[in-house]
Amino acid sequence: MLLACATRVESVDDDTSGAPESGGDIEPDGVYIDCAQIGDNEPTVAPGAPGPLGFPEYACNPRTSGSGNGYQCCSSDPATADGQLPAYAGKGIVGSPPLYADAANDSGAWGMCVRVTDIPEGAGLLAPAAMNCPIACDPTWADGEVATVCGSGRVCCQTFALGAADCVQDNATGSWRPVTGADIGSNEIMPLTNWNNAAHDTHQDPNGTVCLGASGGANTSEFIECIQHLSVADRRGYCMALAPGAACPGAAPGYIDACEAMN
């Protein structure tokens, strides 16, 4: 259970000629790329040179992206409605159905263009909707949780960087930190977030529409629990097999995310 393209991610050079120009294949907000537009000479995770986290900085939207040349828009969000580990098809993980990955790959709005034909058969996900996609994981999980989902000796590397709008000032500590769905309505006078479409840079499931469908109604305890587990980019990653002594760029001591930079 690994991202077999880990070494390929590291091997991407600084040539950005394959990155789309603004106003071309990128959607108007400048974030998303259509995987169907990627050529056949790009690396396993494409397009463009890697950013500070070691992955290309372009995301794709699994709901709208096409596929081609072996590339698919693979979700990187392992969230479940109750906060349990994602019970990916055929992986023997005790947990709950993922909301945005695996069989639900097309439900979320955040993924990366991955040439799934480069992933060894059986190493990636097995659900038809995300066949051979890298295994999505949460970089904030405990080591034991990462081992359960990714496999022994694997790590979970963050795929997307936080934006400044993903940060909120904690009511208790006064420090800036990544927002979560638990902050929705956290203060009746001045809520930290309303989680609408424009609230943050990388938030999953704006307005909680997927949670609404999964829980059967906005007034249910299941819905309230589901939205509390919504997140931004700090909780999205892929299972990786790194070289001995190597670490995820996002876990390096010198890496400072957008929220840390505000403190």
C-alpha positions in Angstrom: 0.0 0.0 0.0 2.2 2.8 -1.3 2.5 5.6 -3.8 4.8 3.8 -6.2 5.5 7.1 -8.0 7.3 8.5 -4.9 10.7 8.5 -6.6 9.1 9.9 -9.8 7.8 12.9 -7.8 11.4 13.6 -6.6 12.7 13.2 -10.1 10.7 16.0 -11.7 13.1 18.7 -12.9 12.6 22.4 -12.9 11.3 22.5 -16.5 7.8 24.1 -16.3 7.2 24.0 -20.0 4.5 21.3 -19.5 2.6 23.5 -17.0 -0.5 25.1 -18.6 -0.6 28.9 -19.1 -3.2 30.9 -17.2 -6.4 31.2 -19.1 -5.7 28.0 -21.1 -6.4 24.6 -19.5 -6.7 26.0 -16.0 -10.1 26.9 -14.6 -10.7 30.6 -14.0 -9.7 30.5 -10.3 -6.2 29.4 -11.4 -6.1 26.4 -9.1 -7.5 23.4 -11.1 -6.2 21.6 -14.1 -8.0 19.1 -16.3 -6.1 15.8 -16.3 -7.4 15.1 -19.8 -5.1 17.9 -21.1 -1.8 16.5 -19.9 0.5 15.2 -22.5 2.2 11.8 -22.5 5.7 13.0 -21.7 4.9 14.3 -18.2 6.0 12.6 -14.9 3.7 10.3 -12.9 2.2 13.2 -10.9 1.7 16.2 -13.3 1.8 18.8 -14.6 4.7 21.1 -13.8 7.6 21.2 -11.5 7.2 20.3 -7.8 6.5 23.0 -5.3 7.7 23.2 -1.7 5.8 20.1 -0.7 7.4 18.0 -3.5 4.2 17.8 -5.6 3.1 19.9 -8.5 1.1 22.9 -7.2 -1.8 22.4 -9.6 -4.8 20.5 -8.2 -7.6 18.8 -10.1 -11.2 18.6 -9.3 -12.4 14.9 -9.4 -15.9 16.1 -10.0 -15.1 17.8 -13.3 -11.7 16.6 -14.5 -11.4 14.4 -17.5 -8.9 11.6 -17.9 -6.4 10.7 -20.6 -3.0 9.3 -21.4 -3.3 7.2 -18.3 -3.9 10.2 -16.0 -6.8 10.3 -13.6 -7.8 13.0 -11.0 -7.1 11.1 -7.8 -8.6 12.4 -4.5 -6.1 13.1 -1.7 -8.7 13.5 1.1 -9.3 10.4 3.3 -12.0 12.0 5.5 -14.9 10.0 6.8 -18.2 11.1 8.3 -17.3 10.0 11.8 -13.6 10.6 11.9 -12.7 6.9 11.7 -10.0 5.6 9.4 -11.1 5.2 5.7 -12.2 1.6 5.0 -10.8 1.4 1.5 -12.1 -1.4 -0.7 -10.0 -4.6 -0.4 -7.4 -3.1 2.0 -8.7 -4.8 5.2 -8.9 -1.5 7.1 -11.3 -1.3 9.9 -13.1 2.1 9.7 -15.8 3.9 7.9 -16.5 4.6 4.2 -14.5 7.5 2.9 -16.5 10.6 1.9 -14.2 11.8 -0.9 -11.8 9.0 -1.9 -11.8 5.4 -3.2 -15.4 4.6 -4.3 -16.3 8.2 -3.5 -13.4 9.7 -5.6 -15.7 11.9 -7.6 -17.5 13.4 -4.5 -14.7 15.8 -3.4 -13.2 18.8 -5.1 -9.5 18.2 -4.4 -7.1 15.7 -6.1 -4.0 15.4 -8.2 -3.5 14.2 -11.8 -1.8 10.9 -11.4 -0.8 8.5 -14.2 -2.3 5.5 -12.6 -0.8 3.2 -15.1 2.5 3.8 -13.4 1.3 2.4 -10.1 2.0 -1.3 -9.7 -1.2 -3.3 -9.9 -2.7 -3.8 -6.4 -0.5 -1.1 -4.8 -3.0 1.6 -5.1 -6.7 1.8 -4.4 -9.0 -1.0 -5.7 -12.4 0.6 -6.1 -13.3 1.0 -9.8 -13.9 4.8 -9.3 -10.3 5.2 -8.2 -8.5 2.1 -9.6 -4.8 2.3 -9.0 -5.0 5.8 -7.5 -2.5 6.5 -4.7 -3.9 5.8 -1.3 -5.2 9.0 0.3 -4.1 9.7 3.9 -4.0 12.4 6.5 -0.6 13.8 7.4 -1.8 14.7 10.9 -2.6 11.0 11.8 -0.6 9.2 14.4 2.2 6.9 13.2 0.0 3.8 14.0 -2.8 5.2 11.9 -0.5 5.9 9.0 0.9 2.3 9.2 -2.6 0.9 9.2 -3.7 2.7 6.1 -0.4 3.1 4.2 1.4 -0.1 5.3 4.5 -0.7 7.4 7.4 1.6 6.7 5.3 4.1 4.6 4.7 7.7 5.4 1.9 10.2 4.6 3.1 13.3 2.8 1.0 16.4 2.5 0.1 17.1 -1.2 -1.2 20.7 -1.1 -0.1 23.8 0.7 -2.3 25.8 3.0 -3.4 29.3 1.9 -3.6 32.3 4.2 -7.4 32.1 4.0 -7.3 28.6 5.4 -6.1 30.0 8.8 -8.2 31.1 11.8 -7.2 32.6 15.1 -7.9 30.1 17.8 -10.4 31.4 20.4 -8.5 29.7 23.3 -4.9 30.3 22.4 -4.9 33.3 20.2 -2.6 31.4 17.7 -3.3 31.0 14.0 -4.0 27.5 12.9 -5.7 25.6 10.0 -9.4 25.8 10.1 -11.6 22.7 10.5 -15.3 21.9 10.2 -15.4 21.9 14.0 -15.0 25.7 13.8 -18.3 26.2 12.0 -20.5 28.1 14.4 -17.9 27.8 17.1 -18.8 31.3 18.4 -22.4 32.5 18.2 -21.3 36.2 18.0 -18.4 35.8 15.6 -18.1 32.3 14.2 -14.6 31.4 13.0 -16.0 30.2 9.7 -19.3 29.6 7.9 -17.6 27.2 5.4 -19.3 28.7 2.4 -17.8 28.6 -1.1 -15.6 31.7 -0.6 -14.6 31.1 3.1 -11.2 29.5 2.6 -8.6 28.6 0.0 -8.6 24.8 0.1 -11.6 23.7 2.2 -13.4 20.5 1.2 -17.1 20.3 0.8 -18.2 24.0 1.0 -21.6 24.3 2.6 -21.4 20.6 3.6 -23.3 19.3 0.6 -21.6 15.9 0.7 -22.1 15.6 4.4 -25.7 16.5 3.9 -26.2 13.6 1.5 -24.3 11.2 3.6 -26.3 12.0 6.8 -29.8 12.3 5.4 -30.6 15.8 6.7 -29.1 19.0 8.2 -30.8 18.5 11.6 -29.3 15.1 12.3 -26.5 14.3 14.7 -24.8 12.5 11.8 -24.6 15.7 9.8 -23.3 17.7 12.7 -20.6 15.1 13.3 -19.7 14.9 9.6 -19.1 18.6 9.1 -16.9 18.7 12.2 -14.4 16.4 10.3 -14.2 18.7 7.3 -10.7 20.1 6.7 -8.3 22.1 4.6 -5.1 21.1 2.8 -3.1 20.2 5.9 -5.1 17.0 6.2 -4.7 15.8 2.6 -1.9 13.5 1.5 -0.7 10.3 -0.3 1.0 7.3 1.2 4.6 7.3 0.1 7.6 5.0 0.1 10.6 7.2 0.7 14.3 6.5 0.6 16.0 5.7 3.9 16.4 8.8 6.0 14.2 10.9 3.7 11.2 12.8 5.1 8.1 14.5 3.7 8.9 18.1 2.8 6.0 19.3 4.8 7.4 17.5 7.9 10.8 19.1 7.6 11.9 21.4 10.5 12.4 24.3 8.1 9.0 24.1 6.5 6.6 26.9 7.6 3.0 26.7 6.5 0.8 29.7 5.9 -0.8 29.6 9.4 2.6 29.2 11.2 3.8 32.2 9.3 1.0 34.3 10.8 2.0 33.7 14.4 
